């Protein structure tokens, strides 16, 4: 009968593995350190595309700028998110209807805060005009001595789409419920409005106008003003 070797030889050298009694017990219990080979799978991390998805309302719901709307030509270098295509579709439908029934309308009415007229509003206007878009812009269309609200009403009636340039100045005007609020009320009643958020966030806009903030639009935090203008130009092209 086999006997444990510990009292005679000890288990130090073999750790009990060479003992005819304890050896099998060590093997069953620990499997031998030399045979231990645990499998390790590295954690998986989400991959991010260089084209960039967006967490803002302008492109949420689409993983990247990979969509081509039906109004964009095959040769166009401009791409859209899924949400942008979905949000702009009713606007585009109105553009097409008005282009067929009222071809003399301006392409866009640019709603902006007075403090932006020589800055970001002028930049956006100039970029659109350079792409062949006809724009109602206060600096060019609001003549001296002309009542502001009458001129604005005329601009709204005679434009297919309203672009609202949402800046810190615009947020301030909306908070004060000034003329900008009246302009937006008219635009929001129809599917003919596209917000362009510049220098601020949708979160800030929500604090002063939940209705306007609910509209998907474009943001210069995600793409340049040139890219914004390119998308708007395609949207309103007759």
WOVEN-V850897 format. One record per residue. N is the residue number from 1. PHI is phi in degrees with one decimal (* if undefined). PSI is psi in degrees with one decimal (none if undefined). OMEGA is omega in radians with two decimals (* if undefined). Layout:
# WOVEN-V850897
n=[N;N]
phi=[PHI;PHI]
psi=[PSI;PSI]
omega=[OMEGA;OMEGA]
This chain:
# WOVEN-V850897
n=[1;2;3;4;5;6;7;8;9;10;11;12;13;14;15;16;17;18;19;20;21;22;23;24;25;26;27;28;29;30;31;32;33;34;35;36;37;38;39;40;41;42;43;44;45;46;47;48;49;50;51;52;53;54;55;56;57;58;59;60;61;62;63;64;65;66;67;68;69;70;71;72;73;74;75;76;77;78;79;80;81;82;83;84;85;86;87;88;89;90;91;92;93;94;95;96;97;98;99;100;101;102;103;104;105;106;107;108;109;110;111;112;113;114;115;116;117;118;119;120;121;122;123;124;125;126;127;128;129;130;131;132;133;134;135;136;137;138;139;140;141;142;143;144;145;146;147;148;149;150;151;152;153;154;155;156;157;158;159;160;161;162;163;164;165;166;167;168;169;170;171;172;173;174;175;176;177;178;179;180;181;182;183;184;185;186;187;188;189;190;191;192;193;194;195;196;197;198;199;200;201;202;203;204;205;206;207;208;209;210;211;212;213;214;215;216;217;218;219;220;221;222;223;224;225;226;227;228;229;230;231;232;233;234;235;236;237;238]
phi=[*;-68.3;-122.8;-67.4;-87.0;-56.8;-64.7;-101.0;-104.4;78.1;-114.0;-67.3;-65.7;-98.9;62.8;92.2;-68.7;-93.9;-83.1;-65.3;-98.3;-83.5;-53.0;-59.6;-68.6;-62.2;-64.5;-68.3;-78.7;-113.4;73.7;76.1;-63.8;-67.6;-95.7;-79.8;-137.9;-64.1;-89.9;-131.3;-108.6;-64.5;-64.8;-93.1;-120.3;-65.5;-93.3;-120.5;-83.6;-68.7;-72.4;81.3;-89.2;-135.9;-96.6;-84.4;-68.8;-69.0;-140.3;-62.7;93.7;-119.1;-76.2;-171.2;-82.5;-126.3;-100.9;-119.4;-74.2;-64.9;-87.1;-97.1;-70.2;-62.6;-86.6;-69.7;-85.0;-89.1;-123.5;-127.3;-84.1;-59.5;-66.6;-61.5;-60.8;-64.5;-71.6;-84.7;-57.2;-65.0;-64.2;-63.0;-60.8;-66.6;-59.1;-66.2;-65.3;-69.5;-64.4;-78.9;-97.1;-135.9;-65.9;-88.4;-68.8;-67.2;-70.8;-140.3;-108.3;-95.0;-92.5;-150.2;-76.6;-58.5;-68.6;-101.2;-63.6;-102.3;-116.2;-64.5;-66.6;-65.3;-61.0;-65.6;-57.9;-64.7;-66.6;-68.6;-60.3;-63.1;-97.4;86.7;-88.8;-89.4;-121.1;-86.5;-130.1;-55.3;-63.3;-104.0;-114.4;-101.8;-73.7;-64.1;83.8;-85.4;-56.0;-59.9;-65.5;-66.0;-66.4;-65.3;-57.8;-65.1;-64.0;-65.3;-65.0;-101.3;-130.4;-79.6;-135.1;-104.1;-108.3;-106.1;-85.9;-92.6;-122.3;-55.8;-64.9;-66.9;-58.7;-64.2;-69.2;-65.4;-63.5;-86.5;52.9;-94.0;-57.4;-57.1;-63.8;-69.1;-61.0;-65.7;-57.8;-68.8;-69.7;-71.3;-73.1;-128.9;-82.8;-140.7;-132.6;-131.5;-75.5;-123.4;-88.5;-139.9;78.3;-148.4;-133.2;-64.8;-62.5;-68.1;-64.4;-58.4;-69.6;-119.6;-155.9;-63.4;-66.3;-68.4;-66.0;-76.7;-84.9;-71.6;-149.3;-126.6;-141.3;-78.4;-77.6;-110.3;-149.2;-70.8;-62.2;-63.3;-68.4;-60.5;-62.2;-62.5;-68.1;-65.3;-62.8;-67.6;-63.0;-98.7;-63.1;-75.2]
psi=[133.8;143.3;152.5;135.6;-4.1;-43.2;-23.8;-56.3;-17.3;170.4;14.0;-48.5;-49.6;-2.9;20.5;-9.4;-27.5;3.0;130.6;-17.8;-50.5;-24.5;-55.4;-32.4;-40.9;-43.0;-41.6;-35.8;-41.0;-14.8;4.2;126.6;-32.5;-25.0;3.1;116.3;78.6;144.3;141.1;123.0;120.4;145.9;147.2;140.9;148.3;142.8;149.0;132.9;143.4;-21.9;-21.2;123.2;-177.0;143.4;-8.9;168.8;-16.1;-25.8;11.6;148.1;-15.2;137.3;-21.6;175.6;77.9;4.8;146.9;115.4;164.3;-23.5;-0.9;131.1;156.6;-28.6;-4.2;136.9;1.6;131.6;154.9;160.3;165.4;-43.2;-38.1;-44.2;-45.1;-42.2;-34.6;-14.2;-50.1;-32.1;-44.7;-39.3;-40.5;-38.2;-45.6;-40.1;-45.9;-33.7;-33.1;-35.8;-28.2;73.2;-14.7;1.0;152.9;156.6;-48.1;152.0;120.6;107.1;124.3;163.5;148.1;-35.8;-11.6;2.7;-28.3;1.0;-110.8;-33.2;-42.7;-38.8;-46.7;-42.7;-47.6;-37.8;-39.0;-45.4;-39.0;-22.3;12.2;13.8;133.4;123.8;133.9;113.1;128.8;-38.4;-25.8;-25.7;-7.3;94.4;161.2;134.1;-6.7;127.1;129.8;-48.3;-34.8;-41.4;-40.0;-45.3;-41.9;-41.0;-40.6;-45.0;-33.8;24.5;146.8;-35.6;143.1;128.0;123.7;113.8;104.7;105.1;173.8;-35.4;-41.4;-41.5;-41.1;-39.2;-38.7;-37.6;-33.9;-1.9;54.3;-156.8;-35.7;-36.1;-37.8;-39.7;-47.0;-35.4;-41.3;-40.2;-37.6;-17.1;-12.4;157.7;62.2;35.4;136.8;113.7;142.4;108.0;125.2;118.0;7.4;-166.4;163.8;-30.9;-40.9;-38.4;-38.1;-28.9;-20.4;-20.4;91.7;-35.6;-45.1;-39.0;-21.6;-12.3;126.6;139.7;-139.1;156.1;132.5;-0.2;-18.1;-26.0;159.1;164.8;-33.0;-41.8;-37.8;-47.1;-38.1;-42.8;-40.8;-39.3;-40.5;-38.2;-38.4;0.3;128.0;none]
omega=[-3.10;3.13;3.11;-3.10;-3.07;-3.12;-3.08;-3.04;-3.09;-3.14;-3.04;-3.05;-3.06;-3.13;-3.13;-3.08;-3.12;3.11;-3.11;3.14;-3.07;-3.09;3.13;-3.14;3.07;-3.10;-3.12;-3.03;-3.03;3.12;-3.13;3.13;-3.11;-3.11;-3.10;-3.13;-3.12;3.09;-3.11;3.09;-3.13;3.13;3.12;3.13;3.13;3.10;-3.11;-3.14;3.12;3.12;2.97;2.89;-3.09;3.06;3.13;-3.05;-3.11;-3.08;3.09;-3.13;3.08;-3.03;-3.12;-3.12;-3.02;-3.07;3.03;3.10;-3.07;-3.12;3.13;-3.11;-3.11;-3.11;-3.10;3.10;-3.06;3.10;-3.03;2.99;3.13;-3.12;3.12;3.13;-3.13;-3.10;-3.08;-3.09;3.12;3.07;3.14;3.12;3.09;3.09;-3.10;3.12;-3.12;3.10;-3.13;-3.06;-3.13;-3.04;-3.10;-3.13;2.98;3.10;-3.08;2.96;-3.10;3.11;-3.07;3.07;-3.10;-3.12;-3.14;-3.00;3.13;-3.10;-3.04;3.12;3.10;3.12;3.14;3.10;-3.09;3.12;3.13;3.13;3.12;3.11;3.05;-3.13;3.06;-2.99;2.92;-3.07;-3.00;-3.10;-3.13;-2.97;3.11;-3.06;3.10;3.10;3.13;3.12;-3.04;-3.07;3.10;3.13;3.13;3.12;3.13;3.12;3.12;-3.11;-3.02;3.09;-3.12;-3.04;3.03;3.06;3.13;3.11;-3.06;-3.14;3.03;3.09;3.13;3.10;3.10;3.13;3.11;3.11;3.14;-3.14;-3.12;-3.08;-3.12;3.14;3.13;3.09;-3.08;3.13;3.12;-3.13;-3.07;3.12;-3.08;3.08;-3.08;-3.06;3.09;3.05;2.99;-3.07;-3.05;3.09;3.09;-3.07;3.05;3.12;3.09;3.13;-3.14;-3.10;-3.08;-3.14;3.12;-3.10;3.12;-3.13;-3.14;-3.14;3.06;-3.13;-3.11;-3.11;3.11;3.00;-3.09;3.12;-3.06;3.08;3.09;3.12;3.08;-3.14;3.13;3.14;3.12;3.13;3.10;-3.10;-3.04;-3.11;-3.11;*]
